[in-house]
Amino acid sequence: MNSGVFAFQALPDTQSTGTVQQAPSPAEAPGAAPPSGFGLLTPLLILIPFIAILFFQNRSQQKKQEATLAGLKKGDRVVTQSGLIGRLVAIEGRYAKLELLPSATKVTILKSGLLGRDAEGEPAPTDTSTDKKPSKPATD
């Protein structure tokens, strides 16, 4: 028993005219506009602004990081990308030497691994405005 799949092909009706006429192609259709390249250009017009935004955001973040690293000096309390917190001993080329605080262990890391100065290591900002009066305790 043959269990093959049969496909039927629709044949044009040749009884009415005796000749087979082909349908006109889209390029030969009367009144049809020629295909344009705008269909290929549209995705590019959409993607180019997004690529430009990503590029300029990356550049601004890179400049901020470079400015932060340039502002670090010996003895600053710094944080690394891996979460290590320590005192900056030296910055030499691509490398930075840190002293981890509790154990005084010295480690060498890549300079790009530094995030910046640790905010907890700095004193809290104090309010120096002169218009505030000290509060007096209430007397009963």
N, C-alpha and C positions, 0 to 999 in steps of 0.2 A: 504494500500500500504506500502510495506516494503522498506525504503530508506536506508538500512544498506550498509556498505562498504564491498565489497568482496575482499579478497586477494587470488591471485592464487599462488600456489606453483609449482615450476618447478620440475617435477619428472624425474628421470633418464630414459633413453631409455632402456627398458628391452627386446625389440623385437630382437635385433641383437645377444646378447649373452645369454640372459636368466638369468643372474646373475648381481647383482649390485656390482660394484667395488667402494671402497672408495678411495679418493685422499689421498696420503701420507701427513702426518702432516709435518710442517716445521722442526721439530726436527728430524724426521726420513728421511728427504730428503737426498739422497746420495750426497756427496760432499759439503753439507752446513756446515758452521762453527757454532759451538755452540754459543748461545747468551752470550755476555760478560757483565760485570758490568761497562764497560767504559761509557755506556750511562747514567748510574746513577751518575757516578763520574764527568762527564763533568760540570754540573751546579755548583757542589761544587768547582771545580777548578777555575771557573770563579768568584764565589761570595767571596771566601776567601780573595783574594787581596783587593777587595773593602771594605770589613769589616775591614781589617787591616788598610787601609788608613784612614778610618773614625775614628777608635779608636785612632790612633796616632795623628791625627789632633786635636781631642778633648782634648787629654792629653796636647799637646803643648799650646793650647789656655788657658787651665785651669792653667798651670804653669805661663803663662804671666799675667793672672788676679791676681793670688796669689802674684806675685812679685810686681805688681802695687799697690795692697792693702797694702803690707808690707812697701812700700816706702812712704805711706801717713803719715803725722804728723799733730798734732794739729795746727789749723790756716790755713791749705791749703784750697784753693777754689776748690771744687769738683763738679762733675756732677753725678747724679743718672740715673738709667735706665729709670725712668719715666720722666726725663728732668728737675728735680729740680736742681737748682744751689745754693750752699751755702757754708758757712765756716764750716770746720770740728771742732766740739767742743771736741768730745771724741769718742774713739772706745773701747767698753767694751764687750768682748766675741763675741756674734753673732750680736750685735747691734752697730750702729753708730749714734751719735747725731750730727745733723746739725743745724746751725743757718741760716735761709733764710735771705738774705741780706736786701731788702728794708724795711721789717717790723720787723726784729729781732725776728721772730717767730722761736721757737726751735721745731724740729721734731726728732723723733727717727725712724730710718729705719733699715732694715736688712743690715748687712755688705755686703752681696752678691749683694745688690741692687746698690752699688757704682760702677761706671764705672772707675773712676780715677780722676786725677787732671784736672781742667779746663784750657785749653790753653790760653783763653782770660785773665785770671787772672794773667798771668805771663808777665813780660816785654818782648818786642820784642827783639830778638837777634840783637846785634850791630856788624857791620863789623869792626874788629880791625886790618885789614891788613895794613902794613906800606908802601906798594909799590904804593898805590893810592895817587895822589896829589889832593888837593882841586881844584875844577874848578874855573877859574877866569871869571868874567863877561866880555863879549865882549865889547870893547870900539870902538865907531865910530869916 
